[in-house]
Amino acid sequence: MFEYRNDSLHAESVPLSAIAREFGTPCYVYSRAALAAALAQFQSACGGHDALVCYAMKANSNLAILNLFAGMGAGFDIVSGGELARVIASGGDPGKVIFSGVGKSAAEMRCALRSGILCFNVESSAELGRLAAIAADMGKRAPVSFRVNPDVDARTHPYISTGLKENKFGVEFDAALELYRAAARLPQIDVIGIDCHIGSSLMEYAPLLEALDKLLGLVDRLAADGIHLRHLDLGGGLGIRYRDESPPDVDAYLREVFRRVGERGLKLLFEPGRSLVGNAGLLLTRIEYLKPGAARNFAVVDAAMNDLIRPALYQAWHDIVEVEKGAAPRAVYDVVGPVCESADFLGKGRELAASEGDLLAVMSAGAYAMCMSSNYNSRPRAAEVMVDGEEAQLIRERERPESLFALEHLLR
């Protein structure tokens, strides 16, 4: 949904230069059509099966995006009470919410129980004990699945690999059977499912199928013990194309999942995040200065690592392109921001035809961009804009400097 028309980059039918004039830079720009198409593709691949797509909203939690997905029938994977509040504020159904995360607080558990969420993905025996006590105090039964760590190598960046023994997530595979037996004996707990999530930005689905096979073996052992689960949550983690990657084919992956699950009568839950939003957004920024040097040339832009931390955090690649193709001489630049860190770069060694004042688009910034942004160096967070055909709508206002210290107090 982002393409050049007469040498001007558009989001759907809106020139990015027009968005910059109206809303300023830096700003995040999303395509509604791209978002809807990505979710529809995943839902279509589930067609004919008992399945629910629960958007992993940590990837991008803007209310407009949540509202769009909720209207299309999606559920939501959350990891905090704040994310649950966002689901409710966006019009999402708490009954389609699964609550993941290793550190759920007592207050978050109470809020989720009051809201009637679909399931808690429990990640430790200590968490199970706390949840049972809170459910008893509230006179409720807590719906539970265990996030089982299958010790499968997702073959992704170590910071986003979550399924190995050394990772903090989930319960150990060898301990899961006994935990299920213990949970099934608790009157305050309703054991309804099993869950795993082995990592993010996966470029092949073989590790996911390996994890699935291990989980299905555990499902069958539980059934032999009289513990019959109602759903299996295989998590998310499918990658997208940032540069030259070949992401997994969703249809082929889900066909194999449903084949392996067979006639067990399990509802299938999936938690796609990046794959739904990553390529549906970009970061629009303007060149403040061109700074030539003996060793490197720098294009200093008004966006920074506080707006997109993935390059600094993961050494991640994002394509960076000119918004308007012009006659400026081409040169190789490191595209950097104004933040006082040497790690403040959006891309290194990029060939651009650029002049001061030109606009650049940092592509594939729909996931883990705005949601991981910060106010480092007291920089206001950028605006967010949704494009729908020929219309561009502001879906988050740019922060004002005074909002940065609105919650602070001077000493008396």
C-alpha positions as CSV (number, residue, x, y, z in Angstrom):
1,M,0.0,0.0,0.0
2,F,3.1,2.3,-0.2
3,E,4.1,3.0,-3.8
4,Y,5.5,5.8,-5.9
5,R,3.2,7.8,-8.2
6,N,4.9,10.3,-10.4
7,D,8.1,10.0,-8.3
8,S,6.2,10.8,-5.1
9,L,5.7,8.1,-2.4
10,H,2.1,7.6,-1.5
11,A,0.3,5.8,1.4
12,E,-2.7,4.3,-0.5
13,S,-3.8,7.4,-2.4
14,V,-2.3,10.1,-0.2
15,P,1.1,11.6,-0.9
16,L,3.4,11.4,2.1
17,S,4.5,14.9,1.4
18,A,0.9,16.1,2.1
19,I,0.9,14.2,5.3
20,A,4.1,15.9,6.4
21,R,2.7,19.3,5.6
22,E,-0.5,18.6,7.6
23,F,0.7,16.7,10.5
24,G,4.5,17.5,10.7
25,T,7.4,15.1,11.2
26,P,8.4,12.8,12.6
27,C,5.2,10.8,12.4
28,Y,4.1,7.2,11.9
29,V,1.9,6.5,8.9
30,Y,-0.3,3.4,8.7
31,S,-2.4,2.0,5.8
32,R,-5.8,0.8,6.9
33,A,-6.1,-1.4,3.8
34,A,-2.8,-3.1,4.6
35,L,-3.8,-3.8,8.2
36,A,-7.2,-5.2,7.2
37,A,-5.7,-7.3,4.5
38,A,-3.1,-8.9,6.8
39,L,-5.7,-9.9,9.4
40,A,-8.1,-11.1,6.7
41,Q,-5.4,-13.3,5.2
42,F,-4.7,-15.0,8.6
43,Q,-8.5,-15.4,9.3
44,S,-9.0,-16.9,5.8
45,A,-6.2,-19.4,6.4
46,C,-8.2,-20.6,9.4
47,G,-11.4,-21.0,7.4
48,G,-13.4,-24.0,8.1
49,H,-11.7,-24.6,11.5
50,D,-12.5,-23.7,15.1
51,A,-9.9,-21.0,15.5
52,L,-9.4,-17.5,16.9
53,V,-6.8,-15.0,15.8
54,C,-5.7,-13.0,18.9
55,Y,-3.7,-10.0,17.8
56,A,-0.5,-9.7,19.9
57,M,-1.1,-6.0,20.7
58,K,2.4,-5.4,22.1
59,A,3.4,-4.9,18.4
60,N,1.3,-1.8,18.1
61,S,-1.4,-0.9,20.6
62,N,-3.0,2.3,19.0
63,L,-6.7,2.3,19.7
64,A,-7.6,2.9,16.1
65,I,-5.8,-0.3,15.1
66,L,-7.3,-2.3,17.9
67,N,-10.8,-1.0,17.0
68,L,-10.2,-2.0,13.3
69,F,-9.2,-5.5,14.3
70,A,-12.0,-5.9,16.9
71,G,-14.5,-5.0,14.2
72,M,-13.1,-7.8,12.1
73,G,-13.7,-10.3,14.9
74,A,-10.1,-10.6,16.3
75,G,-9.3,-11.4,19.9
76,F,-6.2,-10.0,21.7
77,D,-3.1,-11.3,23.4
78,I,-2.2,-8.9,26.2
79,V,0.7,-8.8,28.7
80,S,-0.5,-6.0,31.1
81,G,-3.5,-4.4,32.7
82,G,-2.8,-1.4,30.6
83,E,-3.2,-3.4,27.5
84,L,-6.5,-4.8,28.8
85,A,-7.7,-1.3,29.4
86,R,-6.8,-0.4,25.8
87,V,-8.8,-3.4,24.4
88,I,-11.9,-2.3,26.4
89,A,-11.5,1.4,25.4
90,S,-11.2,0.3,21.7
91,G,-14.4,-1.6,21.8
92,G,-12.7,-5.1,21.9
93,D,-14.4,-8.1,23.6
94,P,-12.6,-9.1,26.9
95,G,-14.1,-12.5,26.3
96,K,-11.6,-12.9,23.4
97,V,-8.6,-11.8,25.5
98,I,-5.8,-14.1,26.5
99,F,-3.4,-12.7,29.2
100,S,0.2,-13.7,28.8
101,G,3.3,-12.5,30.7
102,V,5.5,-13.7,33.5
103,G,4.8,-11.0,36.1
104,K,1.0,-10.5,36.4
105,S,0.3,-8.4,39.5
106,A,-2.6,-9.2,41.9
107,A,-4.4,-6.0,40.7
108,E,-4.1,-7.1,37.1
109,M,-5.5,-10.5,37.9
110,R,-8.5,-9.0,39.7
111,C,-9.2,-6.6,36.8
112,A,-8.9,-9.5,34.2
113,L,-11.3,-11.7,36.3
114,R,-13.8,-8.9,36.7
115,S,-13.6,-8.2,32.9
116,G,-14.3,-11.9,32.0
117,I,-11.3,-12.6,29.9
118,L,-11.0,-15.8,27.9
119,C,-7.9,-17.2,29.5
120,F,-4.8,-16.6,31.7
121,N,-1.7,-18.0,30.2
122,V,0.0,-19.0,33.4
123,E,3.8,-19.1,33.5
124,S,4.8,-20.5,36.9
125,S,3.5,-22.5,39.9
126,A,3.8,-19.3,42.0
127,E,1.5,-17.5,39.6
128,L,-1.0,-20.3,39.7
129,G,-1.1,-20.1,43.5
130,R,-1.7,-16.4,43.5
131,L,-4.4,-16.6,40.8
132,A,-6.2,-19.4,42.7
133,A,-6.2,-17.3,45.9
134,I,-7.5,-14.2,44.2
135,A,-10.2,-16.1,42.3
136,A,-11.3,-17.7,45.6
137,D,-11.5,-14.3,47.3
138,M,-13.6,-13.0,44.4
139,G,-15.8,-16.0,44.3
140,K,-14.8,-16.8,40.7
141,R,-13.1,-19.6,38.7
142,A,-10.1,-18.5,36.7
143,P,-9.8,-20.0,33.2
144,V,-6.2,-21.2,32.8
145,S,-3.8,-22.6,30.3
146,F,-0.1,-23.1,31.0
147,R,2.5,-21.5,28.8
148,V,4.7,-24.5,28.3
149,N,8.3,-23.9,27.3
150,P,9.1,-26.7,24.7
151,D,12.9,-25.9,24.6
152,V,12.8,-25.4,20.9
153,D,15.3,-23.1,19.2
154,A,13.4,-20.6,17.2
155,R,16.6,-19.6,15.3
156,T,16.0,-15.9,15.6
157,H,17.7,-13.0,17.4
158,P,18.6,-14.1,21.0
159,Y,16.7,-11.1,22.5
160,I,13.4,-12.3,20.9
161,S,13.9,-16.0,21.4
162,T,11.5,-17.2,24.1
163,G,11.3,-21.0,23.9
164,L,14.6,-22.2,25.3
165,K,15.3,-23.5,28.8
166,E,17.4,-20.4,29.6
167,N,14.6,-18.0,28.7
168,K,12.4,-16.5,31.5
169,F,9.1,-17.5,29.8
170,G,6.8,-20.4,30.5
171,V,7.0,-23.5,32.6
172,E,9.5,-26.2,31.9
173,F,8.2,-28.9,29.6
174,D,9.2,-31.7,32.0
175,A,7.3,-30.0,34.9
176,A,4.2,-29.2,33.0
177,L,2.3,-32.5,33.5
178,E,2.5,-32.3,37.2
179,L,1.5,-28.6,37.2
180,Y,-1.6,-29.5,35.1
181,R,-2.5,-32.2,37.6
182,A,-2.1,-29.8,40.5
183,A,-4.2,-27.1,38.8
184,A,-7.0,-29.6,37.9
185,R,-7.4,-30.3,41.7
186,L,-8.0,-26.6,42.5
187,P,-11.7,-25.7,42.7
188,Q,-10.9,-22.0,41.8
189,I,-9.1,-23.0,38.6
190,D,-10.7,-24.1,35.3
191,V,-8.0,-25.8,33.2
192,I,-9.0,-25.1,29.6
193,G,-5.9,-24.9,27.4
194,I,-2.2,-25.1,26.6
195,D,0.0,-22.4,25.2
196,C,3.5,-21.8,23.9
197,H,5.4,-19.0,22.2
198,I,8.9,-19.8,21.1
199,G,10.1,-16.5,19.7
200,S,9.6,-13.6,17.3
201,S,10.5,-12.7,13.7
202,L,10.7,-16.3,12.6
203,M,11.6,-16.9,9.0
204,E,10.6,-20.6,8.9
205,Y,7.8,-22.4,10.5
206,A,9.6,-25.7,11.2
207,P,10.4,-24.7,14.8
208,L,6.8,-23.9,15.4
209,L,5.7,-27.3,14.1
210,E,8.4,-29.0,16.3
211,A,6.9,-27.1,19.3
212,L,3.4,-28.1,18.2
213,D,4.3,-31.8,18.1
214,K,5.7,-31.6,21.7
215,L,2.6,-29.9,22.9
216,L,0.3,-32.4,21.2
217,G,2.1,-35.2,23.0
218,L,1.4,-33.5,26.3
219,V,-2.2,-32.9,25.3
220,D,-2.6,-36.6,24.8
221,R,-1.0,-37.5,28.1
222,L,-3.3,-35.1,29.9
223,A,-6.3,-36.6,28.2
224,A,-5.2,-40.0,29.4
225,D,-5.2,-38.5,32.9
226,G,-8.7,-37.3,32.5
227,I,-7.7,-33.6,31.9
228,H,-9.3,-32.7,28.6
229,L,-8.2,-29.4,27.2
230,R,-10.5,-27.2,25.1
231,H,-7.9,-25.1,23.2
232,L,-4.3,-25.0,22.0
233,D,-2.6,-21.7,21.7
234,L,0.4,-21.9,19.4
235,G,1.5,-18.2,19.9
236,G,2.7,-16.0,17.2
237,G,6.2,-15.1,15.9
238,L,5.9,-15.2,12.2
239,G,8.4,-12.7,10.6
240,I,8.0,-10.2,7.9
241,R,10.1,-8.9,5.0
242,Y,12.3,-6.1,6.2
243,R,15.1,-6.4,3.6
244,D,15.5,-9.6,1.6
245,E,13.9,-12.2,3.9
246,S,11.4,-14.8,2.8
247,P,8.7,-15.0,5.5
248,P,6.8,-18.2,6.1
249,D,3.7,-18.8,4.0
250,V,0.7,-18.4,6.4
251,D,-1.6,-20.7,4.4
252,A,0.9,-23.5,4.2
253,Y,1.8,-23.2,7.9
254,L,-1.8,-23.3,9.1
255,R,-2.7,-26.2,6.8
256,E,0.1,-28.2,8.4
257,V,-1.0,-27.1,11.9
258,F,-4.6,-28.2,11.4
259,R,-3.5,-31.5,9.8
260,R,-1.3,-32.4,12.8
261,V,-4.0,-31.4,15.4
262,G,-6.4,-33.7,13.6
263,E,-9.6,-34.8,15.3
264,R,-8.6,-33.9,18.9
265,G,-11.4,-31.4,19.2
266,L,-9.2,-28.5,20.1
267,K,-9.9,-24.9,19.3
268,L,-6.8,-23.3,17.8
269,L,-5.6,-19.9,19.0
270,F,-2.9,-17.9,17.3
271,E,-1.1,-14.7,18.4
272,P,0.2,-12.9,15.3
273,G,1.5,-9.4,16.0
274,R,4.4,-8.2,13.7
275,S,3.0,-10.1,10.7
276,L,-0.3,-8.1,10.9
277,V,1.1,-4.6,11.4
278,G,4.8,-4.5,10.6
279,N,4.7,-3.7,6.9
280,A,1.5,-1.7,7.2
281,G,3.3,1.3,8.6
282,L,6.3,3.6,8.1
283,L,8.1,6.4,10.0
284,L,8.1,9.7,8.1
285,T,11.0,12.0,8.9
286,R,12.7,15.1,7.5
287,I,16.4,15.7,6.9
288,E,17.7,18.5,9.1
289,Y,21.3,18.5,8.0
290,L,23.7,16.7,5.7
291,K,27.0,16.4,7.4
292,P,29.8,15.1,5.1
293,G,32.9,13.6,6.7
294,A,36.2,11.9,5.8
295,A,35.1,8.5,7.2
296,R,31.3,8.8,6.9
297,N,28.6,11.0,5.6
298,F,25.6,11.7,7.9
299,A,22.1,12.5,7.1
300,V,20.8,14.0,10.4
301,V,17.0,13.6,10.6
302,D,14.3,14.7,13.0
303,A,13.4,11.1,14.0
304,A,15.7,9.3,16.4
305,M,16.2,6.1,18.4
306,N,13.5,7.2,20.8
307,D,11.1,6.9,17.9
308,L,12.4,3.6,16.5
309,I,14.8,1.7,18.8
310,R,14.9,-1.5,16.8
311,P,18.1,-0.6,14.9
312,A,20.0,0.3,18.1
313,L,18.5,-2.6,20.1
314,Y,18.5,-5.5,17.6
315,Q,20.8,-4.1,14.9
316,A,17.6,-4.4,12.8
317,W,17.4,-3.3,9.2
318,H,14.7,-0.9,7.9
319,D,14.6,0.2,4.3
320,I,15.0,4.0,4.1
321,V,13.8,5.7,0.9
322,E,13.3,9.2,-0.5
323,V,9.7,10.4,-0.4
324,E,10.2,12.6,-3.5
325,K,12.6,11.4,-6.2
326,G,14.6,14.3,-7.3
327,A,17.8,15.4,-8.9
328,A,20.0,15.6,-5.8
329,P,23.4,13.7,-6.2
330,R,23.4,10.2,-4.8
331,A,25.8,9.5,-1.9
332,V,26.1,7.0,0.9
333,Y,24.9,8.2,4.3
334,D,24.4,7.0,7.9
335,V,20.9,8.1,8.7
336,V,21.1,9.4,12.3
337,G,19.0,11.3,14.8
338,P,19.6,14.2,17.2
339,V,19.7,12.1,20.4
340,C,23.0,12.2,22.3
341,E,23.9,8.5,21.9
342,S,26.3,6.9,19.3
343,A,23.6,4.2,18.9
344,D,21.2,6.8,17.7
345,F,20.9,5.7,14.1
346,L,18.0,4.5,11.8
347,G,20.2,3.0,9.2
348,K,23.9,2.9,8.2
349,G,25.5,2.9,4.8
350,R,22.4,3.9,2.8
351,E,22.6,5.3,-0.7
352,L,20.3,8.3,-1.0
353,A,19.7,11.2,-3.4
354,A,19.1,13.7,-0.6
355,S,19.1,17.3,0.2
356,E,18.5,19.2,3.5
357,G,14.8,19.5,4.1
358,D,13.9,16.4,2.1
359,L,11.6,13.8,3.5
360,L,12.6,10.2,4.1
361,A,10.4,7.2,4.8
362,V,11.7,4.5,7.2
363,M,9.8,1.4,6.0
364,S,8.3,-1.5,7.9
365,A,7.8,0.6,11.0
366,G,4.2,-0.6,11.9
367,A,5.5,-3.0,14.6
368,Y,7.6,-2.3,17.7
369,A,8.1,1.3,16.8
370,M,5.6,3.7,18.4
371,C,4.9,1.2,21.2
372,M,8.6,1.0,22.1
373,S,9.2,4.8,21.8
374,S,10.3,6.9,24.7
375,N,10.8,10.5,25.8
376,Y,14.6,10.2,26.1
377,N,16.2,13.7,25.8
378,S,12.8,15.0,26.6
379,R,11.6,14.4,23.1
380,P,7.8,14.4,22.6
381,R,6.5,11.2,21.0
382,A,5.5,11.5,17.4
383,A,2.1,11.7,15.9
384,E,0.3,8.7,14.4
385,V,-1.7,9.0,11.2
386,M,-4.0,6.4,9.5
387,V,-4.6,6.5,5.8
388,D,-7.8,5.2,4.4
389,G,-8.0,5.6,0.6
390,E,-7.8,9.3,-0.1
391,E,-8.2,10.3,3.5
392,A,-5.5,10.8,6.2
393,Q,-6.7,10.9,9.8
394,L,-4.8,11.8,13.0
395,I,-5.1,8.8,15.3
396,R,-2.7,10.0,18.0
397,E,-1.7,13.6,18.6
398,R,1.9,14.6,18.8
399,E,2.9,15.1,22.4
400,R,3.5,18.6,23.5
401,P,6.6,19.5,25.6
402,E,4.5,20.5,28.6
403,S,2.9,17.0,28.6
404,L,6.4,15.6,29.3
405,F,6.4,16.9,32.8
406,A,2.7,17.2,33.5
407,L,2.9,14.5,36.2
408,E,6.0,15.9,38.0
409,H,6.1,18.2,41.0
410,L,8.6,20.7,42.3
411,L,9.9,20.3,45.8
412,R,8.1,22.2,48.4
